[in-house]
């Protein structure tokens, strides 16, 4: 559905657009947090082992 200005109406929270992919900011934050934690753990295991 389009409103008077020709813009589509978003019924949910704003999404971050990366290329053609629209990502929920909360999901992006959680994904980046767990990715950095796992990479940091891998680095620590590599250095101590």
Long-range contacts (C-beta under 8 A, 24 or more apart in sequence): none
